[in-house]
Amino acid sequence: MTDILIKNLPILVVLCPLMMSLFLVLISNAFISWILTLLTTVLTFILSILLFQEVQTHTYISYALGNWAPPLGIEYVIDKVSIIPIIIISSISLLSTIFSYKLMPFDVGQSSISKVYSLWLLAIAGLIGLVTTGDAFNLFVFLEISSLASVALVAMGAKKDKQALVAAYNYLIIGAVGATLYVIGVGLLYSITGTLNMEDLSNKVKEIDNNRALIAGFGFMITGIMVKAAVFPLHIWLPRAYSYAPSAVSVLLAATATKASLYILARILFSIFNISDDLIIITLNYVILPLSILAMFAGTIMAIYEKDIKRLLAHSSIAQIGYITLAFSIGSNASIAAGFIHMFNHALIKGGLFMAITSIGYYLQKRITINTLSGLGRQMPITFFCFILCSLSLAGLPLTAGFISKLYLIKATISSEGIWIVFLILISSALSLIYLWKMIEVLWLHENTKKIIINENPSIYISLLIITFLNIYFGLDASLIVNNSESAANTLMGFSK
Amino acid sequence: MISIEYLILITVFPPLLVCAITPFLSDRTILRDLLGPIGGLVSSWGSIKLVQAVLDGEQPKLEFLQIAEGISIGFTVTPLGALFGLVASVLWIFAGIYSVGYMRGNKEKSQTRFSTFYALAVHAALCIAYAGDLLTLFIFYEILTFSTYPLVTHKQDELAQKAGRLYMSILFGSSVILLLPAIIWVWVITGSLEISQNGVLDGKINPKYAPFLLMMFVFGIGKAALMPIHKWLPAAMVAPTPVSALLHAVAVVKAGVFTMLLVLTNVFGIDFLSKTGASFWLIGLASFTLLTTSVIAIYKDDIKARLAYSTISQLSYITLGGALASSMATQGAALHIVTHAAGKITLFFVAGAIYVGAKLSKISELNGQGKSMPLIFIAFFIGSLSIIGVPPMGGSWSKFFLMLGAAESGYFFVIAVFCVSTILNVYYLLEIPARAFFFKKEKQITPKIPVLITIPTLMTCFLTILLFFFIEPFQNLASLMVGK
């Protein structure tokens, strides 16, 4: 029994949310649909933990879909690399499902709840599928599943603010362009290699040198994924989508969506193609590195001047994605490990910050700008406390997870690229203090103009507390994340040799 | 007999305990106000035992957790740390008594919040003293900044808010932008954050880069108030006087120079510094700060502002002592932490006493007031003499060692700097008792100074004299620090 379970884990972890998503459409009761969603995410989380343990011993699990042997059939691959985004997605989706209990009805209305949860699970299934699949075309399918579900989820924000429709439309069009670019790239690669399986692709690609179709295909794939991962300047869909989506959706998307795409980016760069290849070196040094640095600064500066808090956090996400791609662009084992460390930590940080801010929005029953926060810190001590801790983590202060990210990023950068990038990282992270302090100052120090009584709701702050605790825990004991990210980086780099 | 590892906890935890209990005692004011001095006594007992242990050649060590490779949180008592811990905990007793007298005498509001954060600040200062590695040091350095912020903005008016913002942005900003990266830099090149007797950087860092790393440390340690990051200290004088006395003359600024000395001796190592000359620029900067702020102090009419600038100038003595990178000068710098603390806290106590008793805060208003509050002004006079460095006051020792050190390291212009600064000290400090005793009285005032203010003031004044005669244990600690 357990043997069968373990053998089928790679597909179960995708199918579990996918099937439930179809079933939920039939249910009309809001509470039951929430419970079912919660159970599904719990199950997905347990399955991903089992996978994690399995990967520790076997390092590589391959599942041939429908028993069609890999190069021809679709293969699902779980290794030390893909397990990281799987854990991120399944844990964050569990936490944000708990978080959504009160907020979802508030944002989208009682009547359409079950449909929203159906989309919610579909998006989660898409994201997990995206990172499990070992097939370049199947990846495109999941990319579309997750994007379309997310677009629909963002559009559900229209009940509160009609701007959500514009945001969703932008997201749809730009996302579709990105996916199209990717699939064109896959097509070009297929035309010269005759395979869609990633491992097979990587072997075939090695034998071809200096083929223009290969270069073009690579360019299309990378650009397409960079749109999805919101790498500057292809990020324009992101701030609107995050800020007008329903609260819980913002949390889910901010913490997981771009992470999955960043993982794909790393896969394409380092496992399908080869780090020693000129093409990759040029791409890393002259495309991704400069764009990452621009992202770090552009995102931070936009956040400094932003008044709307959700959008401010979205801008800061762009800067944080810049750190991750910067780590990838340096291209050493240590730096890729640093990228994965930050991928994980940033999911915790941004998830926590979005939870804190959207729950403040729920308590106040309105959209929050920097001015509406005035003096509210004392009114909601728990939320405020969590918000401060997550902010400190974002700023990378010691004892928080963010510090570990910063530490390893700087270490990796110093040892390979030299000092000037470190300076840029430090300057941009110092600038991020400006917008964080701006929010904390308003919350804590300003006088409360209107006397508002706020009762903090346990069903809302419980998941916020958990995620904040994780931020501190992984700041105190980083070995779990650091070790797994290092072995992920080694696997990724070994794959290409 | 308690094992020496636990002595660290006995020293460090009383203020934290006081901080935790105080909020629940807002109605029982007597109990609440007793907590501070009692905590001070317990902490002082612990810190004295620690000093004995260190003098016996032991190195109490306590490690809590390991975060990642080479990064951990823990306490180690170094000779310099034992010295600073002793100063902070002993002076907490007096400052604790004094602040009760001051806050009651001045009828300040939110006294409970005040006591809570006051104790937390002392806790942070003690943890800085015993920090076993640079990360622990940094964490408590930040806690000290955050816990003193509500104290600086205690009055909660426009001026206090503005000062608070300056205070926070300079101290927090400089530490996050420069100190933390400098610490990370050390971790990257040495693979650990441990501090060691003779420094950890020798042979690990290219001497070409050493001055830049030092620069990041020096400007990152905003609490040491070197120019141009000294502005927060005069601004912080809007705080109630007990805060200025314990925190901005003792705990906070001494935490700053303590960190500075620790970095110079235990991270860089004085041999490394004198070999490479990496701290040469710091000698210039500290001398400049020392003289400039002395001159500025002359022009300040507000007593606390004048004392603030005098503090900046005296802090530069300590930095300068470390930067000279000779064993004598470093010992002098360590001793100056002790003697200046005792002297300066007395002066601030007096400033507060005058404010509470006679509502005077300007030096020009003090003419002829000496006869109405003679004890207070005599205390000020003695404290001033100690800071100037006249025997038989404690301050003469540290100045003596600093001058010897300057001669030993061969920077003779530094001796001239010390001499000029001493003359300036005489000018701006002794003006106050001179006006009080020898000028004609302008205003008729009958001052009412609470006993709880007078007693600690006289006691710390007495302490400055005692230090002259009982400097030996401190001197032993200082020489242990440089490995003699």
Interface residues (C-beta under 8 A of the other chain):
Chain A: A395 L397 P398 L399 I404 K406 L407 I410 K411 I414 S415 V422 L426 A430 L433 L445 G475 L476 D477 A478 S479 V482
Chain B: L65 I67 A68 I71 L135 F138 I139 E142 Q161 F172 G173 V176 I177 L180 P181 I184 W185 W187 V188
